[in-house]
Amino acid sequence: MHNDEIPYEVVAQYRTRFGAEPEYLVRTPGRVNLIGEHTDYNGGWVLPFAIDRSITMAAGEGRGSSAIVALDRDETVEFDSRYLPAPRPGHWSNYPIGVMSEFAAAGSAVPQIRAAFAGSIPQGGGLSSSAALENCMALLLDRIIGTGLPRETLALYSQAAEHHYAGVRCGIMDQFATLLCRRGHGLLLDCRTRAYRQVPLGLRDYRFVLCNSMVKHDLATSGYNDRRRECESALATLRERHPRMVDLRDCTPEYLESSRGRLSDVEYRRVLHQVGENRRVLDAEQALHAGDIPWLGRLMAESHDSLARNFEVSSPEQDFLVSEAMERGGSPGARMTGGGFGGNVICLVSAKRVGDFAISLRESYRRRFGLEAEILECEPSDGAGIEDLAIMEGSGSPSP
Ligand code: GLA
């Protein structure tokens, strides 16, 4: 289905399945992280942007019970929101129900909900399809219950849902990005203080191109939680001599080198990534301000290299795509994006060469791995939005 047709189809499906008009239409985009990977849960900096791919949810209050329909899978979960079902390992329903559970834990009476959703964000591709689904439910409940919470708080509810229901101890980047990003901008987020600023992504003659390795990642079963534990144990050791150190973000290159003997080799490399990556995020902001795209590209390439060697979250497929994009495709910079262990690579490509770039990269990837990479130009887009269909003109139809 084409991106623009999704809202119409979702509304039509809602009517068919529930025999009623939806009251709300919620849309939450996916995100690409431009730079600052695995730094969010270490109190560091990140620079993501929202993309023009999203999840759309048509919804309304339920009549005596709740039902959520995943249209892409043609699967419905039914339950009573007063007695929320327990998490189901690996199931999509953990995301929306997990958010309902966080509202309940915060003292809200969670209403019965009817919802149908579909999306254009590739799942398991490191583009935050799970945060998008969580945030759809967070915006919806906030509106129906009337809590009027700031988006920053909704992001925290969504993050908690991911921890408690999906079993991934993720940081705050994805939930913040998909709620707070603005068209044409990246969101420079300080994950410790949660202060952020919008950074214009003026790419001049370059474009962002996403390349999906088609190797799906699953953060709940990958090494994601292990990485978090390794960082925590390194921090505990580093704090022995520096008790005022709060996060790995506080570690300087000098302190890391002077502590090398007290860390395991793995811990040392994990922290080395943090130290370099936080500096690269702040440099990337400077590169963007200066319009120096080749500099931005170099920072992306360094980031990928560190994620592959030091943090060990890349995959052979993503490594191949990054090096091919840069060696043969004329990309000044490319890197894996998101949690890793498969998923997408984000490349900077000269606007004039996007077509040829996609053809040659797809071909060399097919030759090497026998897989069809999905290649997509993407635009930095607005974060999530919710429309009250009942008060719109022509009630029941999403605005064009
Ligand atoms: C996943 C998590 C984020 C972040 C990234 C890695 O997307 O959900 O919190 O840790 O991985 O940067």
Boltz pocket constraint, residues with backbone or C-beta under 6 A from the ligand:
constraints:
  - pocket:
      binder: B
      contacts: [[A, 33], [A, 36], [A, 37], [A, 38], [A, 39], [A, 40], [A, 41], [A, 126], [A, 170], [A, 171], [A, 172], [A, 173], [A, 174], [A, 338], [A, 339], [A, 340]]
      max_distance: 6.0
